[in-house]
Amino acid sequence: MRESAHGRTSTVKLAHKAMLYVFDTNIWVAALRSRRGASFVILQALSQGLVNGAVSEALFLEYDDVLRRDANLRNFWIDDHEIDLVLAMLASRMVPVPIYFMWRPQLTDPDDEMVLDCAINAQAQAIVTFNVQDFLPAAQRFGLKVLRPQTVLARHTLVERLTQ
């Protein structure tokens, strides 16, 4: 169990000495487009508690909005009803992060600001995204790493751990 900044205890259990990540929405879009990529492995690993994630309310609402867009649903291997199951899993496995302060503007893309805000308020170690350059150098000023999904897989040997 983890005590959040607002004093309430989250029921999300973090893996011992694990890094806390904030995932850009593009990670979940990629995971639902293909079961063969690094993002899908991260989705599986998160569902099994092998990696730890944090999410704010605003970022979670963005996940919901983007994953339900018709343009995305046409390319997903699941349907609209199964999106509810994915979102429920994300909500149950990720640490809820209250946003007490925003350091905006920091990034060139205003839509990425909520990801950075979440990572800073969560005291996460890294943001996971395909758009690494969109978060640099701002994330580094806050002591955050910005990683591609493949780096997370390698760092935690997730493919090997999921096949055990």
Rosetta constraint file for C-alpha pairs under 8 A:
AtomPair CA 1 CA 9 HARMONIC 6.50 0.50
AtomPair CA 1 CA 10 HARMONIC 5.84 0.50
AtomPair CA 1 CA 11 HARMONIC 5.38 0.50
AtomPair CA 1 CA 12 HARMONIC 5.87 0.50
AtomPair CA 1 CA 13 HARMONIC 4.98 0.50
AtomPair CA 1 CA 14 HARMONIC 7.31 0.50
AtomPair CA 2 CA 9 HARMONIC 5.59 0.50
AtomPair CA 2 CA 10 HARMONIC 5.37 0.50
AtomPair CA 2 CA 11 HARMONIC 7.13 0.50
AtomPair CA 2 CA 12 HARMONIC 6.94 0.50
AtomPair CA 2 CA 13 HARMONIC 6.87 0.50
AtomPair CA 2 CA 14 HARMONIC 7.67 0.50
AtomPair CA 3 CA 7 HARMONIC 5.98 0.50
AtomPair CA 3 CA 8 HARMONIC 5.79 0.50
AtomPair CA 3 CA 9 HARMONIC 4.32 0.50
AtomPair CA 3 CA 10 HARMONIC 6.12 0.50
AtomPair CA 4 CA 8 HARMONIC 5.66 0.50
AtomPair CA 4 CA 9 HARMONIC 5.94 0.50
AtomPair CA 4 CA 10 HARMONIC 6.67 0.50
AtomPair CA 4 CA 96 HARMONIC 7.84 0.50
AtomPair CA 4 CA 97 HARMONIC 7.30 0.50
AtomPair CA 5 CA 97 HARMONIC 7.97 0.50
AtomPair CA 5 CA 98 HARMONIC 7.34 0.50
AtomPair CA 6 CA 98 HARMONIC 7.32 0.50
AtomPair CA 10 CA 95 HARMONIC 6.72 0.50
AtomPair CA 10 CA 96 HARMONIC 7.30 0.50
AtomPair CA 12 CA 92 HARMONIC 7.02 0.50
AtomPair CA 12 CA 93 HARMONIC 5.88 0.50
AtomPair CA 12 CA 94 HARMONIC 6.48 0.50
AtomPair CA 12 CA 95 HARMONIC 5.93 0.50
AtomPair CA 13 CA 49 HARMONIC 8.00 0.50
AtomPair CA 14 CA 18 HARMONIC 6.93 0.50
AtomPair CA 14 CA 49 HARMONIC 7.45 0.50
AtomPair CA 14 CA 51 HARMONIC 7.99 0.50
AtomPair CA 14 CA 52 HARMONIC 6.09 0.50
AtomPair CA 15 CA 49 HARMONIC 6.84 0.50
AtomPair CA 15 CA 50 HARMONIC 6.75 0.50
AtomPair CA 15 CA 51 HARMONIC 7.07 0.50
AtomPair CA 15 CA 52 HARMONIC 7.02 0.50
AtomPair CA 18 CA 51 HARMONIC 7.02 0.50
AtomPair CA 18 CA 52 HARMONIC 6.94 0.50
AtomPair CA 19 CA 51 HARMONIC 7.42 0.50
AtomPair CA 19 CA 52 HARMONIC 6.59 0.50
AtomPair CA 19 CA 124 HARMONIC 7.30 0.50
AtomPair CA 19 CA 125 HARMONIC 6.04 0.50
AtomPair CA 19 CA 126 HARMONIC 7.76 0.50
AtomPair CA 20 CA 51 HARMONIC 7.60 0.50
AtomPair CA 20 CA 52 HARMONIC 5.09 0.50
AtomPair CA 20 CA 53 HARMONIC 5.51 0.50
AtomPair CA 20 CA 54 HARMONIC 6.80 0.50
AtomPair CA 20 CA 123 HARMONIC 7.95 0.50
AtomPair CA 20 CA 124 HARMONIC 4.87 0.50
AtomPair CA 20 CA 125 HARMONIC 5.65 0.50
AtomPair CA 20 CA 126 HARMONIC 6.92 0.50
AtomPair CA 21 CA 51 HARMONIC 7.99 0.50
AtomPair CA 21 CA 52 HARMONIC 6.09 0.50
AtomPair CA 21 CA 53 HARMONIC 4.71 0.50
AtomPair CA 21 CA 54 HARMONIC 6.18 0.50
AtomPair CA 21 CA 119 HARMONIC 7.45 0.50
AtomPair CA 21 CA 124 HARMONIC 5.59 0.50
AtomPair CA 21 CA 125 HARMONIC 6.20 0.50
AtomPair CA 21 CA 126 HARMONIC 5.13 0.50
AtomPair CA 21 CA 127 HARMONIC 5.66 0.50
AtomPair CA 21 CA 128 HARMONIC 6.68 0.50
AtomPair CA 22 CA 53 HARMONIC 5.54 0.50
AtomPair CA 22 CA 54 HARMONIC 5.29 0.50
AtomPair CA 22 CA 55 HARMONIC 6.45 0.50
AtomPair CA 22 CA 115 HARMONIC 6.99 0.50
AtomPair CA 22 CA 118 HARMONIC 7.10 0.50
AtomPair CA 22 CA 119 HARMONIC 5.68 0.50
AtomPair CA 22 CA 124 HARMONIC 6.80 0.50
AtomPair CA 22 CA 126 HARMONIC 6.51 0.50
AtomPair CA 22 CA 127 HARMONIC 4.83 0.50
AtomPair CA 22 CA 128 HARMONIC 6.19 0.50
AtomPair CA 23 CA 27 HARMONIC 6.50 0.50
AtomPair CA 23 CA 53 HARMONIC 7.08 0.50
AtomPair CA 23 CA 54 HARMONIC 7.78 0.50
AtomPair CA 23 CA 55 HARMONIC 7.89 0.50
AtomPair CA 23 CA 115 HARMONIC 7.51 0.50
AtomPair CA 23 CA 127 HARMONIC 5.85 0.50
AtomPair CA 23 CA 128 HARMONIC 4.88 0.50
AtomPair CA 23 CA 129 HARMONIC 6.44 0.50
AtomPair CA 24 CA 28 HARMONIC 7.72 0.50
AtomPair CA 24 CA 115 HARMONIC 6.32 0.50
AtomPair CA 24 CA 127 HARMONIC 7.08 0.50
AtomPair CA 24 CA 128 HARMONIC 6.06 0.50
AtomPair CA 24 CA 129 HARMONIC 5.21 0.50
AtomPair CA 25 CA 29 HARMONIC 6.49 0.50
AtomPair CA 25 CA 62 HARMONIC 7.35 0.50
AtomPair CA 25 CA 63 HARMONIC 5.70 0.50
AtomPair CA 25 CA 66 HARMONIC 7.57 0.50
AtomPair CA 25 CA 129 HARMONIC 7.90 0.50
AtomPair CA 26 CA 30 HARMONIC 6.10 0.50
AtomPair CA 26 CA 129 HARMONIC 6.65 0.50
AtomPair CA 26 CA 130 HARMONIC 6.90 0.50
AtomPair CA 27 CA 31 HARMONIC 6.19 0.50
AtomPair CA 27 CA 39 HARMONIC 5.48 0.50
AtomPair CA 27 CA 128 HARMONIC 7.50 0.50
AtomPair CA 27 CA 129 HARMONIC 6.21 0.50
AtomPair CA 27 CA 130 HARMONIC 7.19 0.50
AtomPair CA 27 CA 149 HARMONIC 7.55 0.50
AtomPair CA 28 CA 32 HARMONIC 6.24 0.50
AtomPair CA 28 CA 39 HARMONIC 6.69 0.50
AtomPair CA 28 CA 40 HARMONIC 7.75 0.50
AtomPair CA 28 CA 43 HARMONIC 7.42 0.50
AtomPair CA 28 CA 63 HARMONIC 7.74 0.50
AtomPair CA 28 CA 67 HARMONIC 7.79 0.50
AtomPair CA 29 CA 33 HARMONIC 6.27 0.50
AtomPair CA 29 CA 66 HARMONIC 7.87 0.50
AtomPair CA 29 CA 67 HARMONIC 6.46 0.50
AtomPair CA 29 CA 72 HARMONIC 7.41 0.50
AtomPair CA 30 CA 34 HARMONIC 6.35 0.50
AtomPair CA 30 CA 37 HARMONIC 7.60 0.50
AtomPair CA 30 CA 39 HARMONIC 5.96 0.50
AtomPair CA 30 CA 40 HARMONIC 7.26 0.50
AtomPair CA 31 CA 35 HARMONIC 6.37 0.50
AtomPair CA 31 CA 37 HARMONIC 6.90 0.50
AtomPair CA 31 CA 38 HARMONIC 7.61 0.50
AtomPair CA 31 CA 39 HARMONIC 4.60 0.50
AtomPair CA 31 CA 40 HARMONIC 4.04 0.50
AtomPair CA 31 CA 41 HARMONIC 7.73 0.50
AtomPair CA 31 CA 43 HARMONIC 6.76 0.50
AtomPair CA 32 CA 40 HARMONIC 7.02 0.50
AtomPair CA 32 CA 76 HARMONIC 5.10 0.50
AtomPair CA 32 CA 77 HARMONIC 6.06 0.50
AtomPair CA 32 CA 78 HARMONIC 7.00 0.50
AtomPair CA 33 CA 75 HARMONIC 5.75 0.50
AtomPair CA 33 CA 76 HARMONIC 4.46 0.50
AtomPair CA 33 CA 77 HARMONIC 6.05 0.50
AtomPair CA 34 CA 40 HARMONIC 6.93 0.50
AtomPair CA 34 CA 76 HARMONIC 7.36 0.50
AtomPair CA 34 CA 77 HARMONIC 7.02 0.50
AtomPair CA 35 CA 40 HARMONIC 5.39 0.50
AtomPair CA 35 CA 41 HARMONIC 7.74 0.50
AtomPair CA 36 CA 40 HARMONIC 6.70 0.50
AtomPair CA 36 CA 41 HARMONIC 7.85 0.50
AtomPair CA 37 CA 41 HARMONIC 6.75 0.50
AtomPair CA 38 CA 42 HARMONIC 6.29 0.50
AtomPair CA 38 CA 149 HARMONIC 5.68 0.50
AtomPair CA 38 CA 150 HARMONIC 5.60 0.50
AtomPair CA 38 CA 153 HARMONIC 6.80 0.50
AtomPair CA 39 CA 43 HARMONIC 6.22 0.50
AtomPair CA 39 CA 149 HARMONIC 6.04 0.50
AtomPair CA 40 CA 44 HARMONIC 6.26 0.50
AtomPair CA 41 CA 45 HARMONIC 6.04 0.50
AtomPair CA 41 CA 153 HARMONIC 7.61 0.50
AtomPair CA 41 CA 158 HARMONIC 7.17 0.50
AtomPair CA 41 CA 159 HARMONIC 6.94 0.50
AtomPair CA 42 CA 46 HARMONIC 5.96 0.50
AtomPair CA 42 CA 51 HARMONIC 7.58 0.50
AtomPair CA 42 CA 149 HARMONIC 7.45 0.50
AtomPair CA 42 CA 152 HARMONIC 7.92 0.50
AtomPair CA 42 CA 153 HARMONIC 7.17 0.50
AtomPair CA 42 CA 158 HARMONIC 7.65 0.50
AtomPair CA 43 CA 47 HARMONIC 6.25 0.50
AtomPair CA 44 CA 48 HARMONIC 6.40 0.50
AtomPair CA 44 CA 162 HARMONIC 7.94 0.50
AtomPair CA 45 CA 49 HARMONIC 6.14 0.50
AtomPair CA 45 CA 50 HARMONIC 4.93 0.50
AtomPair CA 45 CA 51 HARMONIC 5.93 0.50
AtomPair CA 45 CA 158 HARMONIC 6.80 0.50
AtomPair CA 45 CA 162 HARMONIC 7.03 0.50
AtomPair CA 46 CA 50 HARMONIC 5.72 0.50
AtomPair CA 46 CA 51 HARMONIC 5.11 0.50
AtomPair CA 46 CA 52 HARMONIC 6.41 0.50
AtomPair CA 46 CA 53 HARMONIC 7.43 0.50
AtomPair CA 46 CA 90 HARMONIC 7.87 0.50
AtomPair CA 46 CA 93 HARMONIC 6.82 0.50
AtomPair CA 47 CA 89 HARMONIC 6.55 0.50
AtomPair CA 47 CA 90 HARMONIC 7.50 0.50
AtomPair CA 47 CA 93 HARMONIC 6.63 0.50
AtomPair CA 49 CA 93 HARMONIC 7.25 0.50
AtomPair CA 50 CA 158 HARMONIC 7.63 0.50
AtomPair CA 52 CA 93 HARMONIC 7.63 0.50
AtomPair CA 52 CA 94 HARMONIC 6.66 0.50
AtomPair CA 52 CA 95 HARMONIC 7.92 0.50
AtomPair CA 53 CA 93 HARMONIC 7.28 0.50
AtomPair CA 53 CA 94 HARMONIC 4.77 0.50
AtomPair CA 53 CA 95 HARMONIC 6.23 0.50
AtomPair CA 54 CA 94 HARMONIC 4.86 0.50
AtomPair CA 54 CA 95 HARMONIC 4.41 0.50
AtomPair CA 54 CA 96 HARMONIC 5.96 0.50
AtomPair CA 54 CA 97 HARMONIC 6.45 0.50
AtomPair CA 54 CA 118 HARMONIC 7.56 0.50
AtomPair CA 54 CA 119 HARMONIC 7.58 0.50
AtomPair CA 54 CA 122 HARMONIC 6.68 0.50
AtomPair CA 54 CA 124 HARMONIC 7.60 0.50
AtomPair CA 55 CA 59 HARMONIC 6.14 0.50
AtomPair CA 55 CA 60 HARMONIC 6.21 0.50
AtomPair CA 55 CA 94 HARMONIC 6.26 0.50
AtomPair CA 55 CA 95 HARMONIC 6.20 0.50
AtomPair CA 55 CA 96 HARMONIC 5.36 0.50
AtomPair CA 55 CA 97 HARMONIC 5.63 0.50
AtomPair CA 55 CA 118 HARMONIC 6.36 0.50
AtomPair CA 56 CA 60 HARMONIC 6.10 0.50
AtomPair CA 56 CA 96 HARMONIC 5.76 0.50
AtomPair CA 56 CA 97 HARMONIC 4.61 0.50
AtomPair CA 56 CA 98 HARMONIC 6.05 0.50
AtomPair CA 56 CA 99 HARMONIC 6.91 0.50
AtomPair CA 56 CA 118 HARMONIC 5.70 0.50
AtomPair CA 57 CA 61 HARMONIC 6.17 0.50
AtomPair CA 57 CA 96 HARMONIC 7.48 0.50
AtomPair CA 57 CA 97 HARMONIC 7.37 0.50
AtomPair CA 57 CA 98 HARMONIC 7.50 0.50
AtomPair CA 58 CA 62 HARMONIC 6.33 0.50
AtomPair CA 58 CA 114 HARMONIC 6.92 0.50
AtomPair CA 59 CA 63 HARMONIC 6.32 0.50
AtomPair CA 59 CA 114 HARMONIC 6.14 0.50
AtomPair CA 59 CA 115 HARMONIC 6.56 0.50
AtomPair CA 59 CA 118 HARMONIC 7.58 0.50
AtomPair CA 60 CA 64 HARMONIC 6.33 0.50
AtomPair CA 60 CA 91 HARMONIC 7.97 0.50
AtomPair CA 61 CA 65 HARMONIC 6.15 0.50
AtomPair CA 62 CA 66 HARMONIC 5.97 0.50
AtomPair CA 63 CA 67 HARMONIC 5.91 0.50
AtomPair CA 63 CA 87 HARMONIC 7.95 0.50
AtomPair CA 64 CA 68 HARMONIC 6.24 0.50
AtomPair CA 64 CA 87 HARMONIC 7.08 0.50
AtomPair CA 65 CA 69 HARMONIC 6.54 0.50
AtomPair CA 66 CA 72 HARMONIC 7.52 0.50
AtomPair CA 67 CA 72 HARMONIC 6.39 0.50
AtomPair CA 67 CA 73 HARMONIC 7.03 0.50
AtomPair CA 67 CA 83 HARMONIC 7.19 0.50
AtomPair CA 68 CA 72 HARMONIC 6.93 0.50
AtomPair CA 68 CA 73 HARMONIC 6.31 0.50
AtomPair CA 68 CA 80 HARMONIC 6.59 0.50
AtomPair CA 68 CA 83 HARMONIC 7.34 0.50
AtomPair CA 69 CA 73 HARMONIC 6.15 0.50
AtomPair CA 70 CA 74 HARMONIC 6.19 0.50
AtomPair CA 71 CA 75 HARMONIC 7.12 0.50
AtomPair CA 72 CA 76 HARMONIC 6.36 0.50
AtomPair CA 73 CA 78 HARMONIC 7.65 0.50
AtomPair CA 73 CA 79 HARMONIC 6.61 0.50
AtomPair CA 73 CA 80 HARMONIC 6.82 0.50
AtomPair CA 78 CA 82 HARMONIC 5.97 0.50
AtomPair CA 78 CA 83 HARMONIC 7.14 0.50
AtomPair CA 79 CA 83 HARMONIC 6.60 0.50
AtomPair CA 80 CA 84 HARMONIC 7.37 0.50
AtomPair CA 81 CA 85 HARMONIC 7.52 0.50
AtomPair CA 82 CA 86 HARMONIC 6.56 0.50
AtomPair CA 83 CA 87 HARMONIC 6.09 0.50
AtomPair CA 84 CA 88 HARMONIC 5.98 0.50
AtomPair CA 85 CA 89 HARMONIC 6.16 0.50
AtomPair CA 86 CA 90 HARMONIC 6.23 0.50
AtomPair CA 87 CA 91 HARMONIC 6.07 0.50
AtomPair CA 88 CA 92 HARMONIC 6.11 0.50
AtomPair CA 89 CA 93 HARMONIC 6.06 0.50
AtomPair CA 90 CA 94 HARMONIC 5.85 0.50
AtomPair CA 91 CA 96 HARMONIC 7.97 0.50
AtomPair CA 97 CA 118 HARMONIC 6.63 0.50
AtomPair CA 97 CA 121 HARMONIC 6.81 0.50
AtomPair CA 97 CA 122 HARMONIC 5.75 0.50
AtomPair CA 98 CA 118 HARMONIC 7.99 0.50
AtomPair CA 98 CA 121 HARMONIC 7.18 0.50
AtomPair CA 98 CA 122 HARMONIC 7.97 0.50
AtomPair CA 99 CA 117 HARMONIC 7.12 0.50
AtomPair CA 99 CA 118 HARMONIC 6.73 0.50
AtomPair CA 99 CA 121 HARMONIC 6.01 0.50
AtomPair CA 100 CA 121 HARMONIC 7.09 0.50
AtomPair CA 101 CA 117 HARMONIC 7.69 0.50
AtomPair CA 101 CA 121 HARMONIC 7.41 0.50
AtomPair CA 102 CA 117 HARMONIC 5.80 0.50
AtomPair CA 103 CA 117 HARMONIC 7.01 0.50
AtomPair CA 104 CA 113 HARMONIC 6.91 0.50
AtomPair CA 105 CA 110 HARMONIC 7.48 0.50
AtomPair CA 105 CA 113 HARMONIC 7.26 0.50
AtomPair CA 106 CA 113 HARMONIC 7.14 0.50
AtomPair CA 106 CA 138 HARMONIC 6.00 0.50
AtomPair CA 107 CA 112 HARMONIC 7.00 0.50
AtomPair CA 107 CA 113 HARMONIC 6.42 0.50
AtomPair CA 107 CA 134 HARMONIC 6.93 0.50
AtomPair CA 107 CA 135 HARMONIC 6.47 0.50
AtomPair CA 107 CA 138 HARMONIC 6.78 0.50
AtomPair CA 108 CA 134 HARMONIC 7.09 0.50
AtomPair CA 109 CA 113 HARMONIC 7.19 0.50
AtomPair CA 109 CA 134 HARMONIC 7.24 0.50
AtomPair CA 112 CA 116 HARMONIC 6.67 0.50
AtomPair CA 112 CA 134 HARMONIC 7.81 0.50
AtomPair CA 112 CA 135 HARMONIC 7.75 0.50
AtomPair CA 113 CA 117 HARMONIC 6.04 0.50
AtomPair CA 114 CA 118 HARMONIC 6.01 0.50
AtomPair CA 115 CA 119 HARMONIC 6.27 0.50
AtomPair CA 115 CA 127 HARMONIC 7.71 0.50
AtomPair CA 116 CA 120 HARMONIC 6.16 0.50
AtomPair CA 116 CA 127 HARMONIC 7.67 0.50
AtomPair CA 116 CA 135 HARMONIC 7.73 0.50
AtomPair CA 116 CA 139 HARMONIC 6.96 0.50
AtomPair CA 117 CA 121 HARMONIC 6.10 0.50
AtomPair CA 118 CA 122 HARMONIC 5.86 0.50
AtomPair CA 119 CA 123 HARMONIC 6.00 0.50
AtomPair CA 119 CA 124 HARMONIC 5.12 0.50
AtomPair CA 119 CA 125 HARMONIC 7.71 0.50
AtomPair CA 119 CA 126 HARMONIC 7.19 0.50
AtomPair CA 119 CA 127 HARMONIC 6.73 0.50
AtomPair CA 119 CA 144 HARMONIC 7.79 0.50
AtomPair CA 120 CA 124 HARMONIC 6.51 0.50
AtomPair CA 120 CA 142 HARMONIC 6.97 0.50
AtomPair CA 120 CA 144 HARMONIC 7.86 0.50
AtomPair CA 124 CA 144 HARMONIC 7.20 0.50
AtomPair CA 125 CA 143 HARMONIC 7.56 0.50
AtomPair CA 125 CA 144 HARMONIC 5.44 0.50
AtomPair CA 125 CA 145 HARMONIC 6.29 0.50
AtomPair CA 126 CA 144 HARMONIC 5.07 0.50
AtomPair CA 126 CA 145 HARMONIC 4.41 0.50
AtomPair CA 126 CA 146 HARMONIC 5.45 0.50
AtomPair CA 126 CA 147 HARMONIC 6.75 0.50
AtomPair CA 127 CA 144 HARMONIC 7.08 0.50
AtomPair CA 127 CA 145 HARMONIC 6.32 0.50
AtomPair CA 127 CA 146 HARMONIC 4.84 0.50
AtomPair CA 127 CA 147 HARMONIC 6.15 0.50
AtomPair CA 128 CA 146 HARMONIC 5.97 0.50
AtomPair CA 128 CA 147 HARMONIC 4.86 0.50
AtomPair CA 128 CA 148 HARMONIC 5.60 0.50
AtomPair CA 128 CA 149 HARMONIC 6.12 0.50
AtomPair CA 128 CA 152 HARMONIC 7.90 0.50
AtomPair CA 129 CA 146 HARMONIC 7.17 0.50
AtomPair CA 129 CA 147 HARMONIC 6.26 0.50
AtomPair CA 129 CA 148 HARMONIC 5.34 0.50
AtomPair CA 129 CA 149 HARMONIC 6.65 0.50
AtomPair CA 130 CA 147 HARMONIC 7.90 0.50
AtomPair CA 130 CA 148 HARMONIC 5.49 0.50
AtomPair CA 130 CA 149 HARMONIC 7.19 0.50
AtomPair CA 131 CA 135 HARMONIC 7.39 0.50
AtomPair CA 131 CA 148 HARMONIC 7.93 0.50
AtomPair CA 132 CA 136 HARMONIC 6.83 0.50
AtomPair CA 132 CA 146 HARMONIC 5.90 0.50
AtomPair CA 132 CA 147 HARMONIC 6.64 0.50
AtomPair CA 132 CA 148 HARMONIC 6.92 0.50
AtomPair CA 133 CA 137 HARMONIC 7.89 0.50
AtomPair CA 135 CA 139 HARMONIC 5.71 0.50
AtomPair CA 135 CA 146 HARMONIC 7.09 0.50
AtomPair CA 136 CA 140 HARMONIC 6.66 0.50
AtomPair CA 136 CA 146 HARMONIC 7.77 0.50
AtomPair CA 137 CA 141 HARMONIC 6.66 0.50
AtomPair CA 138 CA 142 HARMONIC 7.03 0.50
AtomPair CA 139 CA 143 HARMONIC 6.55 0.50
AtomPair CA 139 CA 144 HARMONIC 5.07 0.50
AtomPair CA 139 CA 145 HARMONIC 6.74 0.50
AtomPair CA 139 CA 146 HARMONIC 7.12 0.50
AtomPair CA 140 CA 144 HARMONIC 5.08 0.50
AtomPair CA 140 CA 145 HARMONIC 6.32 0.50
AtomPair CA 147 CA 151 HARMONIC 6.21 0.50
AtomPair CA 147 CA 152 HARMONIC 7.07 0.50
AtomPair CA 148 CA 152 HARMONIC 6.92 0.50
AtomPair CA 149 CA 153 HARMONIC 6.42 0.50
AtomPair CA 150 CA 154 HARMONIC 6.32 0.50
AtomPair CA 151 CA 155 HARMONIC 5.99 0.50
AtomPair CA 152 CA 156 HARMONIC 6.20 0.50
AtomPair CA 153 CA 157 HARMONIC 5.58 0.50
AtomPair CA 153 CA 158 HARMONIC 5.10 0.50
AtomPair CA 153 CA 159 HARMONIC 6.85 0.50
AtomPair CA 154 CA 158 HARMONIC 6.93 0.50
AtomPair CA 157 CA 161 HARMONIC 6.26 0.50
AtomPair CA 158 CA 162 HARMONIC 5.92 0.50
AtomPair CA 159 CA 163 HARMONIC 6.38 0.50
AtomPair CA 160 CA 164 HARMONIC 6.50 0.50
